[in-house]
Amino acid sequence: MSSAADVVVSPTEAPAPIFRFRIIPQLDTYPWAVRFAQTIPGKILLLVLAAAGFYACRGDWRVFTVILAATTLLPQYRRQIVMASTILYTVYLTWTSWFGSFAGQSNNGALMGTEGFAFTMFFVAVTFALAWMLFSLASKYRRSLLGKRPILVLLSGFFVFLVIASWLPMSNHLRDIVFLSLTVFGGYIWYIGYSLLDLKSQSPDPFWRQASTYRPMWSINATPYGKGAAYWRRIEAADAEQLAITQLKGLKLLAWTLLLRIMYGPLQYTLQGSLSIPSVPELLGRTRYNVPYHWYTGWESLVAAFLLDILTMSITGHFLISIFRLAGFRALRSTYRPLESRTVAEFWNRYYYYFKELLAEFFFYPTYMRYFKRWRRFRMVAATFAAAFLGNMIFHFTRDLMFVRTQGLWNALISFQVYAFYCLVLATAISISQLRHRQDHPPRGWLRDQLWPVFCVAGFYCVLHVFDTTDRSMGIGVYFRFLGHIFNMFT
Amino acid sequence: MNPADQIRNFIQGLLNRRRDKKPFADDSSLLLSGRLSSVEAVEIGVFLEEKFGVDFADIGFDQAKIDTVDQILALAGLAKTDVSRN
């Protein structure tokens, strides 16, 4: 029942199952499959299957295939290939964001085309240079504030620069450029944080290895899928057999991704097409302008949005981790059966593992290990609030800097109220969950110990989903009215 | 009960709480494998602080340092050779 125990690469000496039906066969547990995956024909077959999977999922399937072919056929140069692929993929993504089909949605003000691309690439280079400087300084001066509290220094520096950029008078064009620099740096801030934390290890990786973990092709947003270099070191396949097992697991996860994608279309069509269930934003709009709808329509909409959201998280996470595994790293899944969670805290661990890990490593552990040592229960609550409330808000605020550019710092903070409330409720619920979880009790039967907790946890997150939005167009009052309406408290 | 067994029992208790019945060896990965989560990592940290005087505020808290029983024993100053004497 552990969160991801069975997704870890298991030793090959485990006995092969005689026959057990699985939608996707457990190829990584079949000795013949593991042996075959170590041969050249086996590697080629594995790459062909992976390429077919990428082709079904993404337009840029060729990029993944070529890079994974290199890491598969030349595993001794894996890190160098990953480093090169991180640079190439960064250039490729930047290019598509300014010249691709969705270039108009880049939220970078008046910056466009070549100018935007050139500035972005320049700021990416500056970000890597700054990261190297911080890494070198923290490494050299370990007893300094930067050496001892690197995350505090990193985040404080970022926010000081953000405040200055928000308040200094400047032309709109210059403001767009300054905020582009902040957006680029903000996109790397947690990756750099992991590098600085790695300096506390006994033998941290050199900077070039750290830099290859900065938004590699399987970690395309601000959340580091696969954490940092310290984690990579521990999960990297050490020999041909481990690589084969890891890649077979990656292939299985890619197959799961495809299966879930196939399910997603008909499910979405049924819910929002055939059953005509309106979306939550649409109902919030109706609430705002007092357009009537049935209270149970709100529930239909909320449950549909919750289920589709979990499916989307699973598809995204599975796809990215499948690439990571195919590259030879035994990474845990990002989403693992969240609807089986029996506690609020467990759901968070299962729903978005790498985001939870980020908050745990940057906020939870430092708070827990440093403060309130004499108050055991309060210590847990304080650390949980540092992560699920403060850390969660900081992550999303730094991620969505376009609101600061367009609304100004103060208004951006005010309009963040809905997500701030979400974080507050989440942190409170996780704290209570953790304190209750510590109280062991004798078995009370399947219904009370299994089904009821699962139902309650899913129900809680489904209701909380109302506030799980970083949309800034409506005040929190609209969300409360929507919530009150679905509980039939007011129309 | 010797200190090493205290640690093993504590880990067993954490696994039991998660309904994890699989056995674990001294070199089995507990945290990085996902068998235990961040919250249990902290509980191990607190256990080491309280029972063995380990101060994570000085050395920094890192899941990788307490991923296996062997690593926990080493951190608690109970390397395998010492443990076998108990």
Interface residues (C-beta under 8 A of the other chain):
Chain A: M1 S2 S3 A4 A5 V7 V8 L197 K200 S201 A230 Y231 R234 I235 L332 Y336 A345 E346 N349 Y353 K356 E357 A360 E361 F364 Y365 P366 Y368 M369 R370 K373 R376 M380 A383 Q434 H437 D440
Chain B: L15 R17 R18 R19 D20 K22 S29 L32 S33 G34 R35 L36 S37 S38 V39 A41 V42 G45 V46 E49 F56 A57 I59 G60 F61 D62 Q63 A64 D67
